[in-house]
Amino acid sequence: MKTKYLSKQPNLQGIIHWTSDENATWNKLHTRQSEIVRTRASREFLEGLERIGFPQDRVPQHAEINRRLKDFTGWEVEIVPALIPAKDFFTLLANKKFPAASFIRIPEELDYIEEPDIFHEFYGHVPLLTFKEYANFMEEFGKLALSIDSKDRRRLFRLFWFTIEFGLLKQDNSIKAYGGGILSSIHETVYSIDTDVPVRNAFDSLTALRTPYRIDIPQPLYYVLDNFHDLYKILDQDLISLLAESKELGDLAPLFEPLGEEL
């Protein structure tokens, strides 16, 4: 996938220079998103936001996020360009590093960006990485992905997509979001929780492995966990066998017009 964004390089001290316009973009994204997620995000995500304590008026530095993350779970964020190869992505996870882009969206794409920018990676994913069980899940998922044939990683990534990126769960007698792709998007946060447009089905690993997705549209389908801790139970299953079964059964009919390949 080609990108129109230019990743910023840190100086010798590991500091990235963000312009006043880029800091203003972060400020606007952070301010409005923090209000939107307040009643729609899982308790764990909201607690993670408090733990990390993102600055509101400027883009955080990777180094300062790392100092906080290490105190909680020993994890780090790693500076990367936009999208990276699947093997590189999973290798970082297996080594307790989360890839975080070094660019921020332009104002014209404030509401939606197809590529994962620093706001998506930091705001959407870092808060939950302050929880040990969640961080362990990410590490073990990375190791599992590296242990299988590269041709199967794209299918395995569907589990990641429908949980870590676009997962919902039942909490406090309602549906809450915990996926980073939802919680870093003002539109998708409201769309996934408040509207009757998307389908919301109970999460099942085999079904998720058979479900195609698109990255360039609001998700027409979300999978819902019964509770946050059910996320960790996914890795207790024989996912290698489920992968094989999902290939044998074939993909479910998508709820969208197919367009290109999944990542």
C-alpha positions as CSV (number, residue, x, y, z in Angstrom):
1,M,0.0,0.0,0.0
2,K,1.4,3.4,-1.0
3,T,1.4,6.3,1.4
4,K,1.2,10.0,0.9
5,Y,2.6,10.6,4.3
6,L,6.3,11.2,5.1
7,S,7.5,9.6,8.3
8,K,9.5,11.9,10.6
9,Q,12.9,10.9,11.8
10,P,14.1,11.4,15.4
11,N,17.3,13.4,16.1
12,L,20.3,11.9,17.8
13,Q,18.6,12.2,21.1
14,G,15.6,10.3,19.8
15,I,13.3,13.3,19.7
16,I,11.0,14.0,16.8
17,H,10.3,17.6,15.9
18,W,6.6,18.2,15.5
19,T,5.4,21.4,14.0
20,S,2.9,23.7,15.6
21,D,0.3,22.6,13.1
22,E,1.0,18.9,13.9
23,N,0.7,19.6,17.6
24,A,-2.6,21.4,17.0
25,T,-3.9,18.4,15.1
26,W,-3.0,16.1,18.1
27,N,-4.7,18.6,20.4
28,K,-7.9,18.6,18.4
29,L,-7.9,14.8,18.0
30,H,-7.2,14.2,21.7
31,T,-9.7,16.7,23.0
32,R,-12.7,15.6,21.0
33,Q,-11.9,11.9,21.2
34,S,-11.5,11.9,25.0
35,E,-15.1,13.3,25.2
36,I,-16.5,10.7,22.8
37,V,-14.9,7.6,24.4
38,R,-15.9,8.6,27.9
39,T,-19.2,6.8,27.7
40,R,-18.4,4.3,25.0
41,A,-15.1,2.8,25.8
42,S,-14.4,-0.1,28.2
43,R,-13.4,0.6,31.8
44,E,-10.0,-0.9,31.1
45,F,-9.3,1.5,28.2
46,L,-10.4,4.5,30.2
47,E,-8.2,3.4,33.1
48,G,-5.3,3.0,30.7
49,L,-5.8,6.5,29.4
50,E,-5.4,7.8,33.0
51,R,-2.3,5.6,33.5
52,I,-0.5,6.9,30.4
53,G,-1.6,10.5,30.8
54,F,-1.1,11.7,27.3
55,P,-0.3,15.4,26.9
56,Q,-3.2,17.2,25.3
57,D,-1.4,20.1,23.7
58,R,1.3,18.3,21.7
59,V,2.2,15.0,20.1
60,P,3.9,12.7,22.7
61,Q,7.4,11.6,22.1
62,H,8.0,7.8,21.8
63,A,10.6,8.0,24.5
64,E,8.2,9.4,27.1
65,I,5.6,6.9,26.3
66,N,8.2,4.1,26.7
67,R,9.2,5.3,30.1
68,R,5.6,5.0,31.3
69,L,4.9,1.7,29.5
70,K,8.0,0.1,30.9
71,D,6.9,0.8,34.4
72,F,3.6,-1.0,33.8
73,T,4.4,-4.0,31.6
74,G,7.9,-3.7,30.3
75,W,6.7,-2.9,26.8
76,E,7.9,-0.2,24.4
77,V,6.6,1.6,21.3
78,E,8.9,1.4,18.3
79,I,9.2,4.1,15.7
80,V,8.1,2.8,12.3
81,P,6.9,4.3,9.0
82,A,3.2,3.8,8.1
83,L,2.5,0.1,7.3
84,I,5.2,-2.5,7.8
85,P,5.4,-6.1,6.5
86,A,3.5,-8.7,8.5
87,K,6.6,-10.5,9.7
88,D,8.1,-7.3,11.0
89,F,4.9,-6.4,12.8
90,F,4.6,-9.8,14.5
91,T,8.3,-9.8,15.3
92,L,7.9,-6.5,17.2
93,L,5.0,-7.8,19.1
94,A,6.9,-11.0,20.0
95,N,9.6,-8.8,21.5
96,K,7.3,-6.6,23.5
97,K,7.4,-3.7,21.1
98,F,4.4,-2.0,19.5
99,P,4.9,-0.4,16.1
100,A,4.0,3.3,16.2
101,A,4.1,5.5,13.1
102,S,6.1,8.7,13.2
103,F,3.6,10.9,11.3
104,I,0.2,12.4,12.1
105,R,-2.7,12.9,9.8
106,I,-3.3,16.1,7.8
107,P,-6.3,18.3,8.8
108,E,-8.1,17.2,5.6
109,E,-8.2,13.6,7.0
110,L,-8.9,14.5,10.6
111,D,-12.0,12.3,10.8
112,Y,-10.7,9.3,8.9
113,I,-7.3,8.0,7.8
114,E,-6.8,4.7,6.2
115,E,-3.2,4.5,7.3
116,P,-2.3,4.0,11.0
117,D,-0.8,7.3,12.2
118,I,0.6,8.2,15.6
119,F,-2.7,9.2,17.0
120,H,-4.2,5.8,16.1
121,E,-1.3,3.9,17.5
122,F,-0.8,5.9,20.7
123,Y,-4.3,6.8,21.6
124,G,-6.0,3.7,20.3
125,H,-3.6,1.0,21.5
126,V,-1.2,2.2,24.1
127,P,-3.7,2.6,27.0
128,L,-4.5,-1.1,27.1
129,L,-0.8,-2.0,26.9
130,T,-0.5,-0.8,30.5
131,F,-2.3,-4.0,31.5
132,K,-0.1,-7.0,32.0
133,E,-2.6,-9.6,30.7
134,Y,-3.3,-7.6,27.6
135,A,0.4,-7.1,26.9
136,N,1.0,-10.8,27.4
137,F,-1.7,-11.5,24.9
138,M,-0.1,-9.3,22.3
139,E,3.3,-10.9,22.9
140,E,2.0,-14.4,22.6
141,F,0.0,-13.5,19.5
142,G,3.1,-12.3,17.9
143,K,5.0,-15.4,18.7
144,L,2.2,-17.6,17.4
145,A,2.1,-15.7,14.1
146,L,5.8,-16.1,13.6
147,S,5.5,-19.9,14.2
148,I,3.1,-20.5,11.3
149,D,3.5,-20.4,7.6
150,S,3.6,-16.8,6.2
151,K,0.6,-17.6,4.0
152,D,-1.5,-18.3,7.1
153,R,-0.6,-15.0,8.9
154,R,-3.1,-13.0,6.9
155,R,-5.9,-15.3,8.0
156,L,-4.7,-15.3,11.6
157,F,-4.6,-11.5,11.5
158,R,-8.4,-11.6,11.3
159,L,-8.5,-12.5,15.0
160,F,-6.4,-9.4,15.7
161,W,-8.6,-7.3,13.5
162,F,-11.8,-8.3,15.1
163,T,-10.5,-8.0,18.6
164,I,-7.5,-5.7,19.1
165,E,-8.5,-3.3,16.3
166,F,-12.3,-3.5,16.1
167,G,-13.4,-5.4,19.2
168,L,-16.5,-4.8,21.3
169,L,-17.5,-6.3,24.6
170,K,-20.4,-6.5,27.1
171,Q,-19.9,-4.3,30.1
172,D,-22.1,-2.5,32.6
173,N,-25.3,-3.8,30.8
174,S,-24.3,-2.2,27.5
175,I,-21.8,-2.6,24.6
176,K,-18.4,-0.9,25.0
177,A,-15.5,-0.6,22.6
178,Y,-12.0,-1.8,23.3
179,G,-10.5,-2.0,19.8
180,G,-7.9,0.6,18.9
181,G,-9.3,1.1,15.4
182,I,-12.6,2.1,16.9
183,L,-11.4,4.2,19.8
184,S,-9.0,6.3,17.8
185,S,-11.8,7.3,15.3
186,I,-14.5,9.8,16.3
187,H,-16.9,8.4,13.6
188,E,-16.4,4.7,14.2
189,T,-16.7,5.1,18.0
190,V,-20.2,6.5,17.7
191,Y,-21.1,4.3,14.7
192,S,-20.1,1.1,16.4
193,I,-21.8,1.8,19.7
194,D,-24.8,4.1,19.0
195,T,-26.2,3.1,15.6
196,D,-28.2,0.2,14.3
197,V,-26.2,0.1,11.0
198,P,-23.5,-2.6,11.8
199,V,-24.1,-6.2,12.7
200,R,-22.9,-7.2,16.1
201,N,-22.4,-10.9,16.7
202,A,-21.0,-12.9,19.6
203,F,-17.3,-13.5,19.2
204,D,-16.2,-17.0,18.0
205,S,-12.6,-17.7,16.9
206,L,-13.5,-20.0,14.1
207,T,-16.1,-17.6,12.7
208,A,-13.7,-14.6,13.0
209,L,-11.0,-16.6,11.1
210,R,-13.5,-17.1,8.3
211,T,-14.6,-13.4,8.1
212,P,-13.1,-11.1,5.5
213,Y,-12.7,-7.4,6.2
214,R,-11.9,-4.1,4.5
215,I,-9.7,-1.4,6.0
216,D,-11.2,1.5,4.1
217,I,-14.8,1.6,5.3
218,P,-16.6,1.6,8.6
219,Q,-16.9,-2.0,9.7
220,P,-20.2,-3.6,8.7
221,L,-19.7,-6.3,11.3
222,Y,-18.3,-6.4,14.8
223,Y,-17.7,-9.3,17.2
224,V,-18.6,-8.9,20.8
225,L,-16.9,-10.6,23.8
226,D,-18.9,-11.5,26.9
227,N,-16.3,-9.8,29.0
228,F,-12.8,-8.3,28.7
229,H,-11.0,-11.4,30.1
230,D,-12.5,-13.6,27.3
231,L,-9.9,-11.9,25.1
232,Y,-7.1,-13.8,26.8
233,K,-8.9,-17.1,26.5
234,I,-8.6,-17.0,22.7
235,L,-4.9,-18.1,23.0
236,D,-6.0,-21.1,25.1
237,Q,-7.6,-22.6,22.1
238,D,-5.9,-24.8,19.5
239,L,-5.6,-21.9,17.0
240,I,-3.5,-23.9,14.5
241,S,-6.3,-26.5,14.2
242,L,-8.9,-23.7,13.9
243,L,-6.8,-22.1,11.2
244,A,-6.9,-25.3,9.2
245,E,-10.6,-25.8,9.8
246,S,-11.3,-22.2,8.7
247,K,-9.5,-22.8,5.4
248,E,-11.3,-26.0,4.8
249,L,-14.7,-24.4,5.5
250,G,-13.9,-21.4,3.4
251,D,-14.7,-17.7,3.9
252,L,-18.1,-16.4,4.9
253,A,-19.8,-14.1,2.5
254,P,-18.6,-10.6,3.2
255,L,-21.1,-7.8,4.1
256,F,-19.4,-5.4,1.7
257,E,-18.3,-5.2,-1.9
258,P,-14.9,-6.9,-2.0
259,L,-12.1,-4.5,-2.9
260,G,-8.5,-5.7,-3.2
261,E,-6.8,-7.8,-0.5
262,E,-6.8,-7.7,3.2
263,L,-3.6,-6.6,4.9
